[in-house]
């Protein structure tokens, strides 16, 4: 049976990861969270004090340190999916903090970081049978993916989702801070020179501002099945 590559791109908090995980589980495919990889590098930069209190990045220092960054995904039976490990240690929880969210787009702008992670992501997807989500999967990482989706939603819907997610994780943050962070990330991601957030011409656009997870999943799965059935 053919095992295809599914690329899911979109804005922050647009529901990419939830749908990608659902599709991967239903198809028994590998789920690759490319955003978690950039977040792990951001966590590394914070730990190495390469980002100061004003949010300025020591880019040269980060580039010089990249050979000390080793990323892998390890399956967690409790969550039922692969979770990101930085230098052999599971950091899935640490990368979801507001502090990491504030600087991850700065990290993702660095060409050497993108080169390193894109190469790794392409190697992971080479054999097919993967669902990968991010911001440049359908345009840069897997431009020849058999199925591509682009997820979007209103700014208010996305801010509300991310705010609720952080509260569930016990984080103390204001809705206004979350809204501002998303707006900043959207701007940085869409205007960076290398691998900007951009809809692939052959991607199916899904605006899920008013759609339930179940509605989105059914629609996306039907399109995937059409492709698998030739």
C-alpha positions in Angstrom: 0.0 0.0 0.0 1.3 3.4 -0.9 2.4 5.5 2.0 2.3 9.2 1.2 3.6 12.4 2.7 1.1 14.9 4.1 2.2 18.5 4.7 0.2 20.8 7.0 1.1 24.4 7.2 -0.6 27.4 8.8 -0.6 30.2 11.3 0.2 29.8 15.0 -2.6 28.3 17.0 -4.6 27.4 13.9 -5.0 23.8 15.0 -2.3 22.3 12.8 -0.8 20.0 15.4 -4.2 18.6 16.6 -5.3 17.7 13.1 -1.8 16.4 12.1 -1.7 14.1 15.1 -5.3 12.9 14.4 -4.5 12.0 10.8 -1.2 10.3 11.7 -2.9 8.2 14.3 -5.8 7.2 11.9 -3.4 6.3 9.1 -0.7 4.7 11.4 1.8 7.3 10.1 4.7 9.0 11.8 3.8 12.5 13.1 6.6 15.0 12.8 6.1 18.3 14.7 8.6 20.6 12.9 7.6 23.5 15.2 8.7 21.4 18.2 12.2 21.2 16.7 12.5 25.0 16.4 11.1 25.4 19.9 13.7 22.9 21.2 16.5 25.0 19.6 14.9 28.1 21.2 15.0 26.3 24.5 18.7 25.5 23.9 19.4 29.2 23.1 17.7 30.3 26.3 19.6 27.8 28.4 22.8 28.9 26.9 21.9 32.6 27.5 22.1 33.4 23.8 18.8 35.4 24.2 19.0 38.4 26.5 16.2 39.9 28.7 15.2 42.3 25.9 14.8 39.4 23.5 17.9 40.0 21.5 19.5 36.9 20.0 23.3 36.3 19.8 23.0 34.8 16.3 26.7 34.2 15.9 26.8 32.4 19.2 23.9 30.2 18.3 25.3 29.3 14.9 28.6 28.3 16.5 26.7 26.1 19.0 24.5 24.2 16.6 26.9 21.2 16.5 25.9 20.7 20.2 22.2 20.5 19.3 20.8 16.9 18.8 17.1 16.5 18.2 15.1 13.3 18.1 11.5 12.2 18.6 10.8 9.5 21.2 7.4 7.7 21.4 5.6 8.3 24.7 3.0 5.5 25.4 1.2 7.9 27.8 0.6 10.6 25.2 0.5 8.1 22.2 2.8 10.1 20.1 6.4 11.0 19.5 7.8 13.8 21.7 10.8 16.0 21.1 14.1 15.3 22.9 16.9 17.7 23.1 20.3 16.1 23.5 18.6 12.9 24.7 16.2 14.5 27.2 12.5 14.8 26.7 11.7 18.6 26.7 8.1 18.4 25.4 6.8 20.4 28.4 9.6 22.8 28.6 9.3 24.0 24.9 5.6 25.0 25.4 6.3 27.8 27.8 5.4 31.4 27.0 9.1 32.3 27.3 10.0 29.9 24.5 7.1 31.1 22.4 8.4 34.7 22.6 11.7 33.9 21.0 11.1 30.9 18.7 10.4 33.0 15.6 13.7 34.8 16.1 15.4 31.4 16.2 13.5 30.3 13.1 14.8 33.3 11.1 18.4 32.1 11.4 19.5 30.5 8.1 21.9 28.0 9.6 19.1 26.7 12.0 16.7 26.3 9.1 19.3 24.5 7.0 20.0 22.1 9.8 16.4 21.3 10.7 15.0 21.2 7.1 17.7 18.6 6.2 16.7 16.6 9.2 13.0 16.8 8.4 13.5 15.7 4.8 15.4 12.7 6.0 12.6 11.7 8.4 10.1 11.9 5.6 12.1 10.3 2.9 10.4 6.9 3.1 6.8 8.3 3.2 4.1 7.5 5.7 4.5 10.8 7.5 2.3 13.7 8.5 4.4 16.9 9.1 3.2 20.2 10.2 4.8 23.6 10.3 5.1 26.8 8.3 7.1 25.9 5.3 6.5 22.2 4.9 4.5 22.3 1.6 6.7 25.0 0.1 10.3 24.2 1.3 10.6 21.0 3.3 8.3 18.7 1.2 7.4 20.7 -1.9 6.4 17.4 -3.7 4.2 16.1 -0.8 1.3 14.2 -2.2 -1.3 16.1 0.0 -0.9 19.6 1.3 -3.2 21.6 3.7 -3.0 25.2 4.8 -4.7 26.0 8.1 -6.0 29.4 9.1 -8.4 31.0 11.6 -9.3 34.4 12.8 -6.9 36.2 15.2 -9.5 36.1 18.0 -10.1 32.4 17.6 -6.4 31.6 17.6 -5.7 33.8 20.6 -8.5 32.2 22.6 -7.3 28.7 21.8 -3.7 29.4 22.8 -4.8 31.2 25.9 -7.0 28.3 27.0 -4.1 25.9 26.2 -1.7 27.8 28.4 -4.2 28.0 31.3 -4.7 24.2 31.1 -1.0 23.8 31.5 -1.0 26.0 34.6 0.7 29.0 32.9 0.0 32.5 34.2 -0.4 34.8 31.1 -2.9 37.4 30.0 -5.0 37.1 26.9 -3.6 40.4 25.6 0.0 39.0 25.9 -1.0 35.9 24.0 -2.7 38.0 21.3 0.4 40.2 20.9 2.7 37.2 20.8 0.7 35.6 18.0 0.6 38.8 16.0 4.4 39.2 16.3 5.0 35.6 15.3 2.7 36.0 12.3 4.7 39.0 11.1 8.1 37.5 11.7 7.2 34.2 10.1 5.6 35.7 7.0 8.3 38.2 6.3 11.5 36.3 7.0 13.8 35.8 4.0 14.3 32.0 4.3 11.3 29.7 4.5 8.6 32.2 5.1 5.1 31.2 6.1 3.4 30.9 2.7 0.5 28.9 1.3 1.6 26.4 -1.3 -0.2 26.9 -4.6 -1.5 23.3 -4.5 -2.5 23.3 -0.8 -6.1 22.9 0.3 -7.0 25.9 2.5 -9.1 25.2 5.6 -10.4 28.2 7.7 -11.4 26.6 10.9 -12.5 29.7 12.8 -16.0 28.1 13.2 -15.3 24.5 12.5 -15.1 21.7 15.1 -12.2 19.4 15.2 -14.4 16.6 14.1 -15.6 18.5 11.0 -12.0 19.4 10.0 -10.8 15.9 10.5 -13.6 14.3 8.4 -12.9 16.8 5.6 -9.2 16.3 5.6 -9.4 12.5 5.9 -11.8 12.3 2.9 -9.3 14.2 0.8 -6.4 12.0 1.9 -8.4 8.9 1.2 -9.2 10.2 -2.3 -5.5 10.5 -2.9 -4.7 7.1 -1.5 -7.4 5.6 -3.8 -5.8 7.1 -6.8 
